[in-house]
Amino acid sequence: MRLDLEVSRRFGLSRRAAREAVRGGRVDVNGETLELPGAEVAEGARVDLVRDRPSRRSVRTRLAVLHEDSDVIVVDKPAGLLTVPTEARERDTLWSRVLQYLQLRHGGRPYAGIVHRLDKDTSGAVVFARNRRALHALQDRFRSHDIDREYVALAGGSPPDSGTFDADLVRTKELRRTVARAGEEGRRAVTRFQVLERVRGAALVSIRPETGRTHQIRVHFSAGGYPILGDKVYRAGSGELPESAPRQMLHARRLGFVLPESARVSVEAPIPEDFRHELESRRRGAERIARNDEAGRHGSPSRPKRNAPRDVRSGDARASSKPPFRGAKAGAPVRGARAKAPSRGAKENAPFPGARQNAPLRGATRSAPFSGPKKNAPAGAGAFRSRDRKGTTRGR
């Protein structure tokens, strides 16, 4: 159960008052002060409300804190924000926001040791150390890969249900990283994955990297032919067209570790809105495709063309080889035709253009034959005089 709900239930507080008590540092769980209202409380845990404890300083910040104690702070990094400054010395980074948060909350000169980082367009959980002892311990955990990490991603195409990428990585001039060729020395990189769900044009994949190389997940999936949707750097080598996505669909969802003389820390960063929107859109697309396939298997009749004659739509008569003019009604003569005069070049008794027998030509007077008709030509079958290169007369 959530901590704020448990406090509200046990001590008869409103939900809002319970949240404020937790955020103010007046609630202990098993002797430890917790300040996250959404923290999960195990059944049977001892929960104490210290009403006269001075409230800790509340901080308004753009930072989403997932976990905080005296050794570490774990935050949820949004996409589009650098983890640490580059050579350009950017001022607004995740690291600077953590420092500002710690300074406003605890005062003094804050410390936030950098342990690892995420790419700018990758979102999810990032841990910072609050003292040097915790920094060295965390660095040892990451170096020995004794860290529980899970990413989720939308990978293009149709990857297998599960698998492992085990391919060394090297630097290149064209791309920042790529898979090493045969005989080329690189840094070992291993990525395990499992498909969670298949959607239109992609798959939702759970990824657990066993090593922590730069851009490892993006390079491995691109080299395997399943690039991360929205990745503008590592799509070129896949041979596929770019997919429309607001950014690279990669999110660090879970992070867990144990420090010496500390309880295990395990956090989960919720999937951000842009990722969920892209996933839902592709789910709907997959459902439409499935419905169309199901209709095709049951032999559902296809929709008739808009310009098809009525007899074709109903199936009562054979279709004409040519459709009527746009907007013409069934059985109606062509606009501009004289009364009882079929359209120019129409077949006998046919309202459609293209026939020639017994059709008076435009401009001819009814029952007035053209001077010099062909031999055996029927009366009234006048024609404009038109001679071809051989000198023969032809109708137009």
C-alpha positions as CSV (number, residue, x, y, z in Angstrom):
1,M,0.0,0.0,0.0
2,R,1.1,3.6,-0.6
3,L,2.6,5.3,2.4
4,D,0.3,8.3,2.3
5,L,-2.8,5.9,2.2
6,E,-1.4,3.9,5.1
7,V,-0.8,7.1,7.2
8,S,-4.3,8.3,6.3
9,R,-5.9,5.0,7.3
10,R,-3.9,4.5,10.6
11,F,-4.0,8.0,12.0
12,G,-7.3,9.3,10.7
13,L,-5.8,12.1,8.5
14,S,-7.1,13.3,5.2
15,R,-5.2,12.2,2.2
16,R,-3.8,15.7,1.7
17,A,-2.7,16.0,5.4
18,A,-1.1,12.5,5.2
19,R,0.9,13.6,2.1
20,E,2.1,16.7,3.8
21,A,3.2,14.8,6.9
22,V,5.2,12.4,4.8
23,R,6.8,15.1,2.7
24,G,7.6,17.1,5.9
25,G,9.6,14.2,7.3
26,R,7.3,13.4,10.2
27,V,6.6,9.7,9.2
28,D,8.9,6.8,10.0
29,V,8.7,3.3,8.6
30,N,10.5,0.7,10.6
31,G,12.5,3.4,12.3
32,E,13.5,5.1,9.1
33,T,12.1,8.5,7.9
34,L,10.5,8.3,4.4
35,E,9.5,11.4,2.5
36,L,7.9,9.9,-0.6
37,P,4.1,9.7,-0.4
38,G,4.0,7.1,-3.1
39,A,6.5,4.7,-1.4
40,E,5.2,1.2,-1.0
41,V,4.8,-0.1,2.5
42,A,5.0,-3.8,3.2
43,E,2.2,-5.5,5.1
44,G,3.0,-5.5,8.8
45,A,5.5,-2.7,8.7
46,R,5.8,-0.4,11.7
47,V,4.6,3.1,10.8
48,D,5.0,6.0,13.2
49,L,3.7,9.6,12.9
50,V,5.8,12.1,14.9
51,R,3.4,15.0,15.0
52,D,5.7,17.4,16.9
53,R,8.8,16.9,14.7
54,P,9.8,20.1,12.9
55,S,8.8,19.9,9.2
56,R,11.7,19.7,6.8
57,R,12.1,22.3,4.1
58,S,9.8,21.7,1.2
59,V,11.3,22.3,-2.2
60,R,9.5,23.2,-5.5
61,T,11.5,21.8,-8.3
62,R,11.4,20.4,-11.8
63,L,13.1,17.3,-10.5
64,A,11.2,14.0,-10.2
65,V,12.8,12.3,-7.2
66,L,12.3,8.5,-7.1
67,H,14.4,7.8,-4.0
68,E,16.5,9.8,-1.5
69,D,18.5,8.9,1.6
70,S,21.7,10.0,3.2
71,D,23.8,8.2,0.6
72,V,22.1,8.4,-2.7
73,I,19.4,10.2,-4.7
74,V,17.7,8.6,-7.6
75,V,15.8,10.8,-10.1
76,D,13.7,10.5,-13.2
77,K,15.5,12.1,-16.1
78,P,13.2,13.6,-18.8
79,A,14.1,13.1,-22.5
80,G,15.8,16.1,-24.1
81,L,17.9,17.0,-21.0
82,L,21.6,16.3,-20.8
83,T,22.7,14.2,-17.8
84,V,25.9,16.3,-17.3
85,P,27.4,19.3,-19.2
86,T,29.4,18.8,-22.3
87,E,32.4,20.9,-23.5
88,A,29.9,23.7,-24.3
89,R,29.2,23.9,-20.5
90,E,25.4,23.9,-20.6
91,R,23.9,25.3,-17.5
92,D,20.6,23.4,-17.4
93,T,21.4,19.7,-16.9
94,L,20.1,16.9,-14.8
95,W,23.2,17.2,-12.6
96,S,22.7,20.9,-12.0
97,R,19.0,20.4,-11.1
98,V,20.0,17.7,-8.5
99,L,22.6,20.1,-7.0
100,Q,20.0,22.9,-6.8
101,Y,17.4,20.6,-5.2
102,L,19.9,19.4,-2.6
103,Q,21.0,22.9,-1.8
104,L,17.4,24.2,-1.4
105,R,16.3,21.2,0.7
106,H,19.3,20.6,3.0
107,G,21.3,23.9,2.7
108,G,25.0,24.1,2.8
109,R,27.2,23.0,-0.1
110,P,25.6,20.0,-1.7
111,Y,27.4,17.1,-3.2
112,A,26.1,14.9,-6.1
113,G,28.7,12.4,-7.4
114,I,28.2,11.4,-11.0
115,V,28.0,7.6,-11.3
116,H,26.5,6.9,-14.7
117,R,24.6,8.8,-17.4
118,L,21.8,8.4,-20.0
119,D,21.8,9.8,-23.5
120,K,20.1,13.2,-24.0
121,D,17.0,11.7,-25.7
122,T,16.8,8.7,-23.4
123,S,14.5,9.0,-20.3
124,G,14.5,7.2,-17.0
125,A,16.2,6.5,-13.7
126,V,19.6,8.0,-12.9
127,V,21.4,7.7,-9.5
128,F,23.8,10.3,-7.9
129,A,25.9,9.7,-4.8
130,R,25.5,12.1,-1.9
131,N,29.0,11.4,-0.5
132,R,32.3,10.0,-1.7
133,R,31.9,6.7,0.2
134,A,28.7,6.0,-1.7
135,L,30.2,7.2,-5.0
136,H,33.1,4.7,-4.8
137,A,30.7,1.9,-3.8
138,L,28.3,2.7,-6.7
139,Q,31.2,2.9,-9.2
140,D,32.4,-0.5,-8.1
141,R,28.9,-1.9,-8.5
142,F,28.6,-0.5,-12.1
143,R,32.1,-1.6,-13.0
144,S,31.4,-5.2,-11.9
145,H,27.9,-5.1,-13.5
146,D,26.4,-5.8,-10.1
147,I,23.4,-3.5,-10.9
148,D,19.9,-4.5,-11.7
149,R,19.0,-2.4,-14.8
150,E,16.0,-2.7,-17.2
151,Y,15.2,-0.6,-20.2
152,V,12.1,-0.6,-22.3
153,A,12.2,0.4,-26.0
154,L,10.2,0.4,-29.2
155,A,12.4,-1.5,-31.7
156,G,11.5,-1.3,-35.4
157,G,10.6,-4.4,-37.4
158,S,10.0,-7.8,-35.9
159,P,12.8,-8.9,-33.6
160,P,12.7,-12.5,-32.3
161,D,10.9,-13.2,-29.0
162,S,14.1,-13.1,-27.1
163,G,17.8,-13.1,-27.7
164,T,21.3,-11.8,-26.9
165,F,23.5,-9.4,-28.8
166,D,27.2,-10.2,-28.0
167,A,29.2,-8.0,-30.3
168,D,32.2,-5.8,-29.5
169,L,31.9,-2.0,-30.1
170,V,34.4,0.3,-31.8
171,R,34.5,4.1,-32.5
172,T,34.1,5.4,-36.1
173,K,34.2,8.8,-37.8
174,E,30.8,8.4,-39.5
175,L,29.0,7.0,-36.5
176,R,30.0,7.4,-32.8
177,R,29.9,3.7,-32.2
178,T,29.5,0.6,-34.4
179,V,29.9,-3.2,-34.2
180,A,33.5,-4.4,-34.6
181,R,34.3,-6.3,-37.8
182,A,36.0,-9.7,-37.9
183,G,39.6,-9.3,-36.6
184,E,38.9,-5.8,-35.3
185,E,39.6,-5.1,-31.7
186,G,36.8,-3.5,-29.7
187,R,35.2,-3.3,-26.3
188,R,33.0,-6.3,-25.3
189,A,29.3,-5.5,-25.1
190,V,26.4,-7.9,-24.3
191,T,22.7,-7.0,-24.4
192,R,19.9,-9.4,-23.6
193,F,16.3,-8.7,-24.6
194,Q,12.8,-10.1,-24.6
195,V,9.8,-9.0,-26.6
196,L,6.9,-7.9,-24.4
197,E,4.4,-6.9,-27.1
198,R,4.2,-6.6,-30.9
199,V,2.6,-3.5,-32.3
200,R,2.3,-1.9,-35.8
201,G,5.8,-1.7,-37.3
202,A,7.6,-2.3,-34.0
203,A,7.9,-4.3,-30.8
204,L,7.9,-3.3,-27.2
205,V,11.1,-4.8,-25.8
206,S,12.5,-5.3,-22.3
207,I,16.3,-4.9,-22.4
208,R,18.9,-5.8,-19.8
209,P,22.4,-4.8,-20.7
210,E,25.1,-6.9,-19.1
211,T,27.8,-4.3,-19.9
212,G,27.5,-0.5,-19.9
213,R,29.2,0.7,-23.1
214,T,28.2,4.1,-24.6
215,H,25.2,3.8,-26.9
216,Q,25.4,0.0,-26.5
217,I,21.6,-0.7,-26.8
218,R,21.1,1.6,-29.8
219,V,24.1,0.2,-31.7
220,H,23.3,-3.4,-31.0
221,F,19.6,-3.1,-32.1
222,S,20.5,-1.1,-35.2
223,A,23.2,-3.6,-36.3
224,G,20.7,-6.4,-35.8
225,G,18.2,-4.7,-38.1
226,Y,15.8,-3.6,-35.4
227,P,16.7,0.1,-34.8
228,I,15.2,2.0,-31.9
229,L,12.3,4.1,-33.2
230,G,13.2,7.8,-33.4
231,D,17.0,7.2,-33.3
232,K,18.4,9.8,-35.7
233,V,22.0,8.6,-35.4
234,Y,22.0,4.8,-35.7
235,R,19.2,4.3,-38.2
236,A,21.3,4.7,-41.3
237,G,23.1,1.3,-41.0
238,S,19.8,-0.6,-40.7
239,G,18.7,0.1,-44.3
240,E,15.2,1.0,-43.2
241,L,13.3,4.2,-43.6
242,P,13.0,6.5,-40.6
243,E,10.0,6.0,-38.4
244,S,7.9,8.9,-37.1
245,A,8.5,9.2,-33.4
246,P,8.9,12.3,-31.2
247,R,12.4,11.1,-30.0
248,Q,14.3,7.8,-29.6
249,M,11.9,5.4,-27.8
250,L,14.3,4.2,-25.1
251,H,13.5,4.5,-21.4
252,A,15.5,3.3,-18.3
253,R,12.6,1.8,-16.3
254,R,14.2,0.0,-13.4
255,L,17.3,0.5,-11.3
256,G,18.3,-1.5,-8.2
257,F,21.5,-1.9,-6.1
258,V,22.8,-2.6,-2.6
259,L,25.4,-0.5,-0.9
260,P,27.5,-1.6,2.1
261,E,25.7,-1.2,5.4
262,S,22.5,-0.1,3.6
263,A,19.2,-1.6,2.6
264,R,18.6,-2.5,-1.0
265,V,17.4,0.3,-3.2
266,S,15.0,-0.5,-6.0
267,V,13.1,2.1,-8.0
268,E,10.9,2.2,-11.1
269,A,10.6,5.2,-13.3
270,P,7.1,5.5,-14.9
271,I,7.0,5.4,-18.7
272,P,6.7,9.0,-19.9
273,E,3.8,10.5,-21.8
274,D,5.4,10.7,-25.2
275,F,6.5,7.0,-25.0
276,R,3.0,5.9,-23.9
277,H,1.3,8.0,-26.7
278,E,3.5,6.4,-29.4
279,L,2.9,2.9,-28.0
280,E,-0.9,3.4,-27.9
281,S,-0.9,4.8,-31.4
282,R,0.9,1.7,-32.7
283,R,-1.4,-0.6,-30.7
284,R,-4.4,0.9,-32.4
285,G,-2.7,0.5,-35.8
286,A,-2.0,-3.2,-35.1
287,E,-5.7,-3.7,-34.1
288,R,-6.9,-2.2,-37.4
289,I,-4.6,-4.4,-39.4
290,A,-5.8,-7.5,-37.5
291,R,-9.4,-6.6,-38.2
292,N,-8.7,-6.2,-41.9
293,D,-6.9,-9.5,-42.0
294,E,-9.8,-11.2,-40.2
295,A,-12.3,-9.7,-42.7
296,G,-10.2,-10.9,-45.6
297,R,-10.1,-14.5,-44.3
298,H,-13.9,-14.6,-44.0
299,G,-14.3,-13.4,-47.6
300,S,-16.0,-10.1,-46.8
301,P,-17.0,-8.4,-50.0
302,S,-14.9,-5.4,-50.9
303,R,-16.5,-2.0,-51.2
304,P,-17.6,-1.1,-54.8
305,K,-16.0,1.8,-56.5
306,R,-17.7,5.1,-56.2
307,N,-18.1,5.6,-60.0
308,A,-19.4,2.1,-60.7
309,P,-22.8,1.9,-62.4
310,R,-25.8,0.8,-60.3
311,D,-26.1,-2.5,-62.0
312,V,-22.5,-3.3,-61.1
313,R,-23.0,-2.4,-57.4
314,S,-26.0,-4.6,-57.1
315,G,-24.5,-7.4,-59.2
316,D,-27.7,-7.7,-61.3
317,A,-26.0,-7.1,-64.7
318,R,-22.6,-7.2,-66.3
319,A,-20.3,-4.2,-65.7
320,S,-19.7,-1.8,-68.6
321,S,-16.1,-1.6,-69.9
322,K,-16.1,2.2,-69.2
323,P,-17.6,4.1,-66.3
324,P,-20.1,6.9,-66.9
325,F,-19.1,10.5,-66.7
326,R,-18.6,11.9,-63.2
327,G,-21.9,13.1,-61.8
328,A,-24.0,11.5,-64.5
329,K,-27.2,9.7,-63.4
330,A,-28.0,6.2,-64.7
331,G,-29.8,6.4,-68.0
332,A,-29.3,10.2,-68.3
333,P,-27.9,11.6,-71.6
334,V,-24.7,13.5,-71.7
335,R,-25.0,17.1,-70.7
336,G,-25.4,19.3,-73.8
337,A,-26.8,16.5,-76.1
338,R,-29.9,17.3,-78.2
339,A,-33.1,15.6,-77.5
340,K,-33.2,12.0,-78.7
341,A,-29.6,12.4,-79.9
342,P,-27.1,10.1,-78.2
343,S,-23.7,11.4,-77.2
344,R,-20.9,11.9,-79.8
345,G,-19.5,8.6,-81.0
346,A,-21.9,6.5,-78.9
347,K,-22.8,2.9,-79.8
348,E,-26.3,2.0,-80.8
349,N,-28.8,2.3,-77.9
350,A,-25.9,2.8,-75.5
351,P,-25.6,6.1,-73.5
352,F,-21.9,5.6,-73.1
353,P,-19.3,7.3,-75.3
354,G,-17.2,5.2,-77.6
355,A,-19.7,3.6,-80.1
356,R,-20.0,4.7,-83.7
357,Q,-22.9,2.9,-85.4
358,N,-26.0,5.0,-86.3
359,A,-24.7,8.0,-84.2
360,P,-25.2,11.4,-85.9
361,L,-22.2,13.6,-85.6
362,R,-22.0,16.9,-83.9
363,G,-23.2,19.7,-86.0
364,A,-25.0,17.6,-88.6
365,T,-28.7,18.4,-89.4
366,R,-31.0,15.5,-88.7
367,S,-31.9,13.6,-91.9
368,A,-29.6,15.8,-93.9
369,P,-26.8,13.6,-95.3
370,F,-23.4,15.0,-95.8
371,S,-22.5,15.7,-99.4
372,G,-20.6,12.9,-100.9
373,P,-21.3,10.1,-98.4
374,K,-19.6,6.8,-98.7
375,K,-21.2,4.1,-100.8
376,N,-24.0,2.2,-99.0
377,A,-23.8,4.7,-96.1
378,P,-27.1,4.9,-94.2
379,A,-29.2,8.1,-94.5
380,G,-28.6,10.6,-91.8
381,A,-25.1,9.4,-91.0
382,G,-23.4,12.7,-91.8
383,A,-19.8,13.3,-91.0
384,F,-17.3,16.1,-90.9
385,R,-15.0,15.8,-93.9
386,S,-11.6,14.7,-92.8
387,R,-9.0,13.1,-95.1
388,D,-6.1,11.1,-94.0
389,R,-2.8,10.9,-95.7
390,K,-4.1,8.3,-98.2
391,G,-6.9,10.6,-99.2
392,T,-9.8,8.5,-97.8
393,T,-12.7,10.2,-96.0
394,R,-13.2,9.3,-92.3
395,G,-15.7,10.1,-89.6
396,R,-14.6,12.1,-86.6
